[in-house]
């Protein structure tokens, strides 16, 4: 069964700012029938937060369970709430979330998650980007808040592979 990748606004915004938005497509969508995700999705709420048109390979899907979305919207921003609600409706979801509050709620709901840094690490391991360190520097220049501890762990893990 293929994954349904669901991206929140922070991932889309920061990857766009550093000119790497297509990494999501290159990393997760099959080019030759390979075993990758069946779709990369986001919601109308995330699209509104992104603030510009999205690439054609990124599908927009509305949440059906509006009650669940409203409950989540009481705790989270509209984009995170809609992304999590959409993931709850999907078979084999993988959420890309960066904000701590949203990640905690997704974990509480037992949804698989990864952050933008992990996306970059996977892209580096797949040979899609030459330097993880330079991408992290670009993220910081773009205003993406990163924990020094998380960066160190990621770079150490990457060195050991």
C-alpha positions in Angstrom: 0.0 0.0 0.0 1.4 3.4 -0.9 1.6 6.3 1.4 -0.4 9.5 1.2 2.0 12.3 2.1 0.1 15.2 3.7 2.1 18.5 3.9 1.5 21.3 6.3 2.2 24.9 5.3 5.5 25.3 7.2 7.1 22.6 5.1 5.8 24.0 1.8 6.7 27.6 2.7 10.3 26.9 3.9 11.1 24.6 1.0 9.8 27.2 -1.4 11.9 29.9 0.2 15.0 27.9 -0.3 14.1 26.9 -3.8 13.6 23.2 -2.9 9.8 22.7 -3.1 10.2 20.1 -5.9 12.2 17.9 -3.5 8.8 16.6 -2.2 7.9 15.5 -5.6 11.3 14.0 -6.5 11.5 12.2 -3.2 8.0 10.8 -2.8 6.3 10.5 -6.1 7.0 7.5 -8.4 8.5 8.3 -11.7 8.5 4.8 -13.1 5.9 2.9 -11.1 8.3 2.5 -8.2 7.2 2.0 -4.6 6.7 5.5 -3.5 3.7 7.6 -2.3 0.6 7.6 -4.3 0.0 11.3 -3.7 1.3 14.4 -2.0 -1.7 16.2 -0.6 -2.5 19.4 1.2 -5.7 21.2 2.2 -7.4 24.4 1.0 -6.5 25.9 4.4 -2.8 25.1 3.9 -3.0 26.4 0.4 -4.3 29.7 1.8 -1.5 29.9 4.3 1.0 29.2 1.6 -0.3 32.3 -0.2 0.5 31.5 -3.8 -0.4 28.8 -6.4 0.9 25.4 -5.7 2.6 23.1 -8.2 0.4 20.7 -10.2 1.9 17.6 -8.5 0.5 18.7 -5.1 -3.1 17.7 -4.8 -5.6 19.8 -2.8 -8.1 17.7 -0.8 -10.8 19.0 1.5 -11.5 17.4 4.8 -14.8 15.5 5.0 -15.1 15.3 8.8 -15.6 19.0 9.5 -16.4 18.3 13.2 -13.0 16.7 13.7 -11.4 19.6 11.9 -13.2 22.1 14.2 -12.1 20.2 17.3 -8.5 20.4 16.1 -8.9 24.0 15.1 -9.6 24.8 18.7 -6.1 23.8 19.6 -4.0 24.4 16.4 -3.8 26.8 13.5 -6.2 26.1 10.6 -3.6 24.6 8.4 -2.3 22.1 11.0 -5.9 21.3 12.0 -6.9 20.5 8.4 -3.7 18.5 7.7 -4.2 16.3 10.7 -7.9 15.9 10.0 -7.2 14.9 6.4 -4.5 12.4 7.6 -7.1 10.8 9.9 -9.3 10.2 6.8 -6.5 8.6 4.7 -5.3 5.1 4.5 -1.5 5.0 5.1 -0.9 8.7 5.8 2.4 10.4 6.5 2.2 13.9 7.8 4.9 16.5 7.3 4.6 18.8 10.3 7.1 21.1 12.0 5.3 22.9 14.8 5.7 21.3 18.2 2.0 21.6 19.1 0.8 20.0 15.9 3.3 17.2 16.1 2.2 16.4 19.7 -1.4 16.2 18.6 -0.6 14.0 15.6 1.4 11.7 17.8 -1.4 11.6 20.3 -3.7 10.5 17.5 -1.1 7.9 16.5 -0.4 9.4 13.1 3.0 9.0 11.5 4.9 12.3 11.1 8.2 13.7 9.9 9.5 17.2 9.8 11.1 19.3 7.1 14.6 18.4 8.3 13.9 14.7 7.9 12.6 15.4 4.3 15.9 17.1 3.6 17.9 14.3 5.2 16.0 11.7 3.0 16.6 13.9 0.0 20.3 14.0 0.8 20.5 10.2 1.3 18.7 9.7 -2.0 21.3 11.9 -3.8 18.9 14.7 -4.6 20.9 17.3 -2.7 24.7 17.4 -2.4 25.0 19.0 1.1 22.7 18.7 4.1 24.8 21.2 6.0 24.3 23.9 3.4 20.6 23.3 3.2 20.3 23.6 6.9 22.2 26.9 6.6 19.7 28.0 3.9 16.8 27.1 6.2 18.2 29.2 9.0 18.7 32.2 6.6 15.1 31.8 5.5 14.0 32.3 9.1 13.1 28.6 9.9 13.7 28.1 13.6 15.8 25.1 14.3 16.9 23.5 17.5 20.7 23.2 17.7 20.2 19.8 19.4 18.0 18.5 16.6 20.5 19.8 14.0 23.4 18.1 15.7 21.5 14.8 16.0 20.6 14.9 12.4 24.1 15.7 11.2 25.6 13.0 13.5 23.1 10.5 12.2 23.9 11.5 8.6 27.7 11.1 9.2 27.1 7.6 10.5 25.4 6.4 7.4 
